[in-house]
Amino acid sequence: MAVCAIGAPMATSSEVFLQLTILLSVAVVSHFASKRFRQPTIIGEIGIGVILGPSVLGYILNGWSPPPPTAQGPFDPTLITIFAGIGAIFLLFLIGIETDVRAIYRRKNIYVALGGVILPWIFGFLTAYIMVAPDPVMATFVGATLVATSTAIAAAILRELGMLGSEVASTIMGAVVVDDLLGLLVLSISVGFAQGRVDVLSLVYLLTVAVAFIVLAMYIGARYFSRLVVWTQGRGDRLGLKHAGFMMAMAVAFSAAFVSEAIGLSAVIGAFLAGAMFSATPLRKDFQEGVEFLGAVFTPVFFISLGLLVNVWEIDFNHLWFAGVLLVVAFLTKLVGCSTVARWTGMSADESLAVGYGMVPRGEVGLIIAVIAQQAGVIGADLFSIIVVVMVLVSVLPAPLLRRTLLRLPTASKPAPVPPGQRPA
């Protein structure tokens, strides 16, 4: 989920309405601009976030000078956090409902995830240790921020091209679930180092709980929740309640997101699993249509929020070389680690490259790790800002490369005309 500082009181209702008007209006403008240059709309949304954040608008509003680090900016951070979180949940629920969940449990996906975790962590650690300071705790956290993949960008592009049922999509989505589990392990180890200890029993417990949650969610969801939702919809139809099943499905999605976050996983993993619960039900199409309309309102705020996190004025320009090297390391280690393993498991060269590009974007988990490191005093404000900038750039840069690679695959299709209310990628 997007990570925004929460410190100011919630805006009044009139301020909320005004801010949402601005955010959604500029999101539409960014969509047209992105399509004009044949880029995914998420790039325009993140770019709009940078412009509306402290890097540009905050600089202007502060009298053409860098805003202080504590400045709240023109948008209420609580509002942004809530809307961005809901938007990410809707997007991953939609992806889950269009995904063949049986493909998640393949051995290949585990291998791809391992390749995409080990290389970034090791090389991220070495880069920070050599270029910033010989501090193993700080370097461990910096390496940890490069571990977890964000599904939103790759999933949005795969959906735009009608490739969610492809081998590439099943490999990426399956590997991302495993990736999040490994990210949990890496975060636990990093916190243990910061506290001067690594509790093996705690790591085993956390991983056991996480794996059990995923397995039980899919088993109970497919066996009971899906039947409950279909039954609720049937009862509602007889009483003239058209959306009773959809409301129940959304309740299941939010509860799964809550449990997922409570045990240490990203909330979007729970939302993805909730969508997958209903992928084989006769209500799949109705749910898909309903979530597309909701996502058209909430999901742009998620991508805009990533841009709002960028504050170039907090970066120590003596660390620019480190920022550049860390960006290259973040990009190449995921690309090489995942694509090499995918190629080794028998995928074609273009499929392997697409898997690599799809696993490169980082997001919510990496930002959460960076926030934890800053709050623990392990990294300062300048290093935190560098990590945020790298996270955003490494999420944006692979998008056109992934799209171009996917279009070379025989399973790719031209983007269909977008129906009213549906949000293109």
N, C-alpha and C positions, 0 to 999 in steps of 0.2 A: 504494500500500500504506500501511497505517497506519505512522505514525512515532512511535516511543517511544524514550526515552533508554535506552541500554544501558550500564550501568556496574557494576551489582552482579553477583556470581556467580549462576549459574543455581540456582534453588531445588532442594531435594532432591525425590526422587520423591514422598514423602508430601505435601510442600507443594504440588507440582504437582497431585496428585489432589484435594487440598482446594480449591485455587483454581479448578480446572475445575468442581468440584461447585458452588461458589458462583456462578461466572459463568453456567453453563448453567441453574441453578435460577432465578436472578433474570431470565435472559433469557425463560424460560417465563412467569414472573409478568408481565413487561413485555408479552409477547404478548397475554395475556388482558386486561390493562389497556388496551392500545392498541385491541384489537377492541371492548372495552366502550365506548370513546369514538369508535369508527369512524375510527381513524387507522391509517396504515401501521405495522407492527410496528417498523420501523427507528427511528421517533421514540422509542418506548419504550426501545429498546436504547441509543440515544445518551443519553437521559435517565438511564438506569441507570448508564451510564459516568460521567456528571457527578457523580452521587450517590456512586459508589464511589471517585472520584478525589480529588485534593487539595482541590477546592473545597468538598466537604461532609464525606466520611468522614475525609479527611486532616486537616481542621480539627478534627474531634471528637477523633480519636486523638492530636492534638498538644495536648490540654488546652484545647480551645475557643479556640485561637489559630492564626493562619495558619502552616502548615508552612513550613520553609525551602525555598528553591528546589531544593536538592540532595536533598530527601527522596525516597526511592524509592517510598513508598506501600505498601499492603498486598499488592499484586500484583507478581509478578516481571516486570520490563519485558521481559526476553528471551522469556519464555513468551508474553506478550501479543503481542510483535512477530511471533513465529513463527506463532502460531495466527491472528492477524489477517491476515497475509500469505497463508497457505494458504486461509483463508476467502474472501478477495477473489479468489484464483485460481479456486476452485471456482465462485463466483458468476458470474464472467465467462466461464468455460468453458461453463457452463450456458446463459448468454445467447447465446454464440457458436453453440452447437449448435442453437439455435432461431431463428437469424437467417439471412435470405437475403443472403449476402455480396455478391451481384451489385449490391445496392442501395448498397453502400458507395462505389462509384466514380462516383457521379453528380456532375455539376457543381454541382447545387443544394447538396449537402452541403458542398462546399468553400466556397461562398459563405456558407452559414450559419456555418461555423466561423470564417471570416474576420471576419464581423460580430461574433461573440462573443469575438474576441481583441483586435481593435483598440480598441474602445470601453473595455473594462475596463482595458487597459494604460494608455491615455492618461489617463483620468479617475482611475485609481488613483494614477498618477504625480503629477498635479496636486494631488490631495487631500493626499497626504503632503508634497509640496513646500511647499504653502501652510500647512498646519495643524501640521505637526510641525517641519520645519526645511528651509531652502533647500539641501538636500544632494541633488544629482542622482543620486548612486549609491544612497543609501538609498531615494529616491523611485522609482528604476527597479526595485529589488527589490520594494518594496511593490506597485507596479503589476503586476509579474510574478506575484505570488502570486494575483492575481485572474483570471489568464488561463485556466488549464486546468480543464475540466469533469470532474467525477467521474461515472462511468456508473452506479455501484451503485444509487443511490436511484431514478433515473428508470427504470432497467432493471427493478428489483424491482417497481415500481408497474405498469409496462407488462405485466409477466408476470402479475401478480395479476389484471389485467383481461382477460387473453387477447388482448392487442393487439400482440404482438411482430411479427406479420406485417403491421401497418398501415403506412401512409405516414409517420405521425408517428414510429413506432419506427425505421423504416429511415433516416429523416432524422437523428434524434438519434444513433443508433449510428454511422452513417457520418460525421457531423460530429464526433463525439467522437474518432474515430481521427485525422482531420485536425487536430483541436484539439490532440491530444497532440503531433503533429509540430510544430505552431506553438509549443506550449509549450516544446518542446526548443529551438527557435530563440530564443525570448524569454529562456530561462534562459542560453543561451550568450552572448547580447548583454549580459545583466546581469552575468555573471561577467567578461566582457571589460571592462565599465565599471569594475568593482571593482578590476581589475588594472591599470587605466589604459590599456587598449587593447581594440580590437575586431578580432579576426582574421577577416576575411571568408573566407579560404580554409578556416579551421577550421569556420565556420558552414556553408559549402557542403558540406564533407566530411561533417559530422554529418548534415545533412539528406539527402544522397545515400545514406548508409549506412542511415538509418532508412527511407526510401522503398524502397530495394532489399530490406530485410528484410521489409517488409510484402508486397511483390509476390512475392518468392521464397517466403515462407512459404505464401502462398495457392496458388501454382502447384505447388511441390514437395509441399505437404501434400495437395492434392486429387489429384495425379497418382501419388504414391508412398506417403506415410504412410497415407492412408486405405486403400489396397490392402493395405499391410503389416498394418494392424490387422485388417482383415477376414480376411486369410489366417491371421493368428495365432489369431483366434477360431475359424475353421474347424478348424485343427489341434488346438486345445485341446478343442473339442467331441468330436472323435474319440477323444481320450485321457481324456475325463471331466473336463477342466479348464474350468469354466464361465466364469471371469472373466479368461482370458488376454488377450483382446482389450481388455477394459476396463483392465487393468493397463498394457498397452502404450500405450493412449490417454492415460492419466494421465502416463506417462513422457514422451510427446511434449508434453503440456501444460506440465509443469514445465521441460522443456528449452527450449520456446519462451519461457516466462516468464524463464528465465535469460538467454537471448540478448537478449531485449527489454530487460531491465534493464542488461545489459552494454554495450549500444550507446547507452544514455541515455534510452530510452523507459520508461514505466511497465511493470512486470512484468505487470499485468493486461491490457495490450494483447496481449502474447504469448499469454496464456491465452485471450483472446477469439478470436484468430486460430486457435489450436489447436482450440477448439470448432467454429469455422466449417469447419475441414478435414473434420470428420466429419458435418456437417449433412446431407449427401446420401447417406450410407451406410445400408445396411439395419440397422445396429446403433444407429441414432440413439436409438430409444426406450429400449433397454437402457442406453445410456450416460447418458441423461437421468435415468432412475430411480436409477442408482447414484450420480450426482453429487448428486442431491437429498438422499439420505440422508447423504452426507458433509457437504454444505453445512449441513444442519440442526445439525450439531455445531460446525463451524468458523466459518461465516459470521456468526453473532451476535457472536462475539468481535471481528470486524472493526469492526462498528458500535459496540460498547461501547468499543473502543479510542479512537474519535474523542472520546467523552465524557471518557475518562480523561486526554486531553491538556489539557483545560480547567482552568486554575488562575486563578480570579478574583482571588486574593490577590496575584498578581504584577503586576496591572494598576495603572498609575499613574492615579489617579482624576482627575488634571489632564488626562488624555488621553481622558476619557469622551466628550467632544464629538467628538473625532476617531474614536473607535470607532463611534459612532452614524452619523456621516457616511460612514465607510468601508463600513459594513454596507449603507446605502442605495445607495451607489455600486456595490458588488459585486452587489447584487440587480438594480438597474435597468439597468445597462449590459449585462449578459448578456441580460436579458429583452428589452430594446429592440433590441439589436444582432442577436440571433438571430431574434426574431419578426418584425421589420421585413423582414429579408432573406427569411425564409420566405414572408411574405405577398407580397413582390415577385416571388418565383419561381412564384406561382400557387396556393399553398395557401389554404384557407379561413381565416376569422378565428379560429375555434376551434382549428383545426389549427396555425396559426402561433403562437397563444398557448401551446398545449401544448408545441410545440417550444421556445419561449422558457423556459417553466417547467422543462422537462426539462434544459435546458442551464445553468440557474442554479446547481445544487449544485456546490460545489468539494470537493476532498478531497486525495488523496495527493500529487499533483504540487505543488499550492499549498503544502502543509505541508513538502514536501521543499525547495522554494525558500526557505521561511522558515527552515528549519533551516540551510541553506547560508549564508544571509545572517547568521544569528546566529553561526555558527561563524567566519565571516570578520570578525566585529566590525562589520558594517554596521548591524545593528539590535541594540538592547539587549533584556534580558529582558522589560521591560514592553511594548515594542512587539511582541515576539514573541508574548506572551500575548494581546494584543489581536487580532493576526492569527489566532491559533488559535481564539479565541472567535468571531470573524467568520466563519471558515471553517465552524465547526460550525453556527452559526445560519443561515448562508446555505445550508447543506445541508438543514436541517430545515424552514425556513419554506416553501419551494416545494412540499413533498410534498403537503399537503392541497389546495393550489391546483391542482397538476398533476392530481391524482386527480379533482377536481371538473370540471376542464375536459375531461379524457378521457371522463368519463361523459356529457358532452353530445354527443360525437361519435357518428355513426350506427354506426360499427364497434365501439363499446364493447359489452362483454357483462358481465353480472353475474358477480361472482367465483364460481367453482364451488366446491363443497365440497372441502376440502383433504384429499387422501388421506393415510393414515398415513405419516409420515416425510418428507412434503414440507413445506418451509418457506414459508409465505405471506409476501408482502411487507408 
